[in-house]
């Protein structure tokens, strides 16, 4: 499962937890092309099937933690049931970024109301009122990962979360943006103070089941 920790890492940082950050299954708003943020649409039937099938790609883990938004929590519950790992721990700090006034809107609706904002990739990005800044999202992500380390200090854990959270963590480590599919994930090594190193990306379902939300 995933990339192994580098030689000497545990000695430098103490016991490492290998955490797989997993994007939840397809939600109803993913299917509709709507920006979700911290709104709480449920999984589609396909999203539930994706979660069940993803468990086949996973081995034994020591803990499963999830965002408390239902699209993530339901994905995690299905993984937990399939893997026989519990209890499932819910952590609000694993929630998606708050999208402010864009929550519930399609890209076309955002472009109509905020012309050019979605194409503003250089410098300080323009975002709507209520948008959660990168530094705030990253801070709560790091805090959650540190707590996950406490659950499995020298083991492996799954954290079911959201695309925006994975992207901000990857950006923190200098990774270029690339869309993550539903039930895609990113391995990382986590110490007592949070993430230490990124591992590889993985996709836990078969190619014919893959859905890639394009709104974010």
C-alpha positions as CSV (number, residue, x, y, z in Angstrom):
1,X,0.0,0.0,0.0
2,X,1.6,3.2,-1.2
3,X,5.2,4.3,-0.9
4,X,7.3,3.2,2.0
5,X,8.8,5.7,4.5
6,X,12.3,6.8,3.6
7,X,15.3,5.4,5.5
8,X,16.0,7.5,8.6
9,X,12.7,9.3,8.7
10,X,11.4,7.6,11.8
11,X,14.7,8.3,13.6
12,X,14.6,12.0,12.8
13,X,10.9,12.7,13.5
14,X,10.0,9.9,15.8
15,X,7.4,7.2,15.0
16,X,5.6,8.0,11.7
17,X,2.0,7.4,10.8
18,X,1.3,6.6,7.1
19,X,-2.0,8.3,6.3
20,X,-3.9,8.0,3.1
21,X,-6.0,11.1,2.4
22,X,-9.0,9.9,0.3
23,X,-11.5,12.0,-1.5
24,X,-15.1,10.9,-0.8
25,X,-17.3,9.2,-3.4
26,X,-19.3,11.0,-6.0
27,X,-21.9,13.3,-4.4
28,X,-25.1,14.6,-5.9
29,X,-23.5,18.0,-6.4
30,X,-20.4,16.5,-7.9
31,X,-22.7,14.9,-10.5
32,X,-24.5,18.2,-11.0
33,X,-21.3,20.2,-11.4
34,X,-22.0,22.3,-8.3
35,X,-19.4,23.8,-6.0
36,X,-19.9,22.3,-2.6
37,X,-17.7,23.9,0.0
38,X,-19.2,23.0,3.4
39,X,-22.7,22.4,2.1
40,X,-23.8,18.8,2.8
41,X,-25.2,17.0,-0.2
42,X,-25.3,13.2,0.0
43,X,-23.5,10.5,-2.1
44,X,-25.0,9.3,-5.3
45,X,-25.7,5.6,-5.7
46,X,-22.5,5.5,-7.8
47,X,-20.6,7.2,-5.0
48,X,-21.7,4.5,-2.5
49,X,-20.6,1.8,-5.0
50,X,-17.2,3.5,-5.4
51,X,-16.7,3.5,-1.7
52,X,-17.5,-0.2,-1.4
53,X,-15.3,-1.1,-4.3
54,X,-12.4,1.0,-3.1
55,X,-12.1,-1.1,0.0
56,X,-10.7,-3.9,-2.2
57,X,-7.6,-1.8,-2.9
58,X,-6.9,-1.3,0.8
59,X,-5.1,-3.7,3.2
60,X,-5.3,-3.7,7.0
61,X,-5.2,-0.2,8.6
62,X,-5.2,0.9,12.2
63,X,-7.7,3.7,12.1
64,X,-10.3,5.4,9.9
65,X,-11.0,9.1,10.3
66,X,-13.4,11.3,8.3
67,X,-14.7,14.7,7.7
68,X,-18.1,15.0,9.4
69,X,-19.8,16.1,6.1
70,X,-22.1,13.3,5.1
71,X,-20.5,12.6,1.7
72,X,-17.2,11.9,3.4
73,X,-18.6,10.3,6.6
74,X,-20.8,7.9,4.5
75,X,-17.8,7.0,2.3
76,X,-15.8,6.3,5.5
77,X,-18.5,4.3,7.1
78,X,-18.7,2.1,4.0
79,X,-14.9,1.6,4.0
80,X,-15.0,0.9,7.7
81,X,-17.7,-1.8,7.2
82,X,-15.9,-3.4,4.3
83,X,-12.5,-3.4,6.1
84,X,-13.8,-4.3,9.5
85,X,-12.0,-1.4,11.1
86,X,-13.6,0.9,13.7
87,X,-14.8,2.8,15.4
88,X,-15.0,5.5,12.8
89,X,-13.7,8.9,14.1
90,X,-15.3,12.1,12.8
91,X,-13.2,15.3,12.7
92,X,-14.7,18.6,11.5
93,X,-11.2,19.9,10.7
94,X,-11.2,17.5,7.7
95,X,-14.1,19.4,6.2
96,X,-13.9,20.9,2.7
97,X,-12.8,24.5,2.3
98,X,-15.7,26.9,3.0
99,X,-16.5,28.2,-0.5
100,X,-18.5,31.2,0.7
101,X,-21.0,32.6,-1.8
102,X,-19.9,30.1,-4.5
103,X,-21.4,27.1,-2.5
104,X,-24.1,25.5,-4.6
105,X,-23.2,27.2,-7.8
106,X,-21.9,25.8,-11.1
107,X,-18.9,27.2,-12.9
108,X,-21.2,28.9,-15.4
109,X,-23.1,30.6,-12.6
110,X,-19.9,31.7,-10.9
111,X,-18.5,33.1,-14.2
112,X,-21.8,35.0,-14.6
113,X,-21.7,36.5,-11.1
114,X,-17.9,36.9,-10.8
115,X,-16.5,37.3,-14.4
116,X,-12.9,36.2,-14.7
117,X,-12.4,35.0,-11.1
118,X,-12.1,31.4,-12.0
119,X,-9.4,32.2,-14.5
120,X,-7.4,34.4,-12.1
121,X,-4.5,32.0,-11.4
122,X,-1.7,34.4,-11.0
123,X,-0.8,36.3,-7.8
124,X,-3.5,36.7,-5.2
125,X,-6.6,34.9,-6.4
126,X,-9.9,36.7,-6.2
127,X,-12.5,34.9,-4.3
128,X,-16.0,35.7,-2.9
129,X,-16.9,36.8,0.6
130,X,-16.8,33.9,3.1
131,X,-14.1,32.0,1.2
132,X,-11.7,30.2,3.5
133,X,-8.1,31.3,2.9
134,X,-5.4,28.7,2.2
135,X,-3.6,29.4,5.5
136,X,-6.6,28.7,7.6
137,X,-7.5,25.5,5.7
138,X,-3.9,24.4,5.9
139,X,-3.7,25.1,9.7
140,X,-6.7,22.9,10.5
141,X,-5.5,20.2,8.1
142,X,-2.2,20.0,10.0
143,X,-4.0,20.0,13.3
144,X,-6.2,17.1,12.2
145,X,-3.2,15.1,10.9
146,X,-1.4,15.5,14.1
147,X,-4.4,14.0,16.0
148,X,-4.5,11.1,13.5
149,X,-0.9,10.4,14.3
150,X,-1.9,10.1,18.0
151,X,-4.4,7.4,17.0
152,X,-1.8,5.3,15.2
153,X,1.7,6.6,16.1
154,X,3.5,3.8,14.2
155,X,0.8,2.5,11.9
156,X,-1.5,3.3,9.0
157,X,-4.7,5.3,8.8
158,X,-7.2,6.4,6.3
159,X,-8.6,9.9,6.4
160,X,-11.7,10.5,4.2
161,X,-11.8,14.1,3.2
162,X,-12.3,16.5,0.2
163,X,-10.5,17.7,-2.9
164,X,-9.8,21.2,-1.7
165,X,-8.1,20.0,1.5
166,X,-5.9,17.6,-0.5
167,X,-5.0,20.3,-3.0
168,X,-3.9,22.8,-0.3
169,X,-1.7,20.2,1.4
170,X,-0.1,19.2,-1.9
171,X,0.5,22.9,-2.7
172,X,2.2,23.3,0.7
173,X,4.7,20.7,-0.3
174,X,5.2,22.3,-3.7
175,X,3.2,19.9,-5.8
176,X,1.5,21.3,-8.9
177,X,-2.3,21.3,-9.1
178,X,-3.9,18.2,-10.7
179,X,-7.5,17.2,-10.3
180,X,-8.1,14.3,-7.9
181,X,-10.9,11.8,-8.7
182,X,-13.5,10.6,-6.3
183,X,-11.9,7.8,-4.3
184,X,-8.5,9.0,-5.4
185,X,-6.0,9.6,-2.6
186,X,-2.6,10.9,-1.5
187,X,-0.3,9.0,0.9
188,X,1.8,11.0,3.4
189,X,3.9,10.5,6.4
190,X,2.7,12.2,9.6
191,X,4.6,12.9,12.8
192,X,3.4,14.4,16.1
193,X,3.3,17.9,14.7
194,X,1.6,17.0,11.4
195,X,2.6,16.0,7.9
196,X,6.3,15.5,7.2
197,X,6.5,14.2,3.6
198,X,4.1,13.4,0.7
199,X,4.0,10.0,-0.8
200,X,2.4,8.9,-4.1
201,X,-1.1,9.5,-5.4
202,X,-3.4,6.5,-5.8
203,X,-6.8,5.7,-7.3
204,X,-8.7,3.1,-5.4
205,X,-11.3,2.1,-8.0
206,X,-11.3,0.7,-11.5
207,X,-11.0,3.1,-14.4
208,X,-14.6,2.5,-15.6
209,X,-15.9,3.8,-12.2
210,X,-13.7,6.9,-12.0
211,X,-15.4,10.3,-11.8
212,X,-13.5,13.5,-11.7
213,X,-15.4,16.5,-10.4
214,X,-14.5,19.5,-12.5
215,X,-16.0,22.4,-10.6
216,X,-13.0,22.7,-8.3
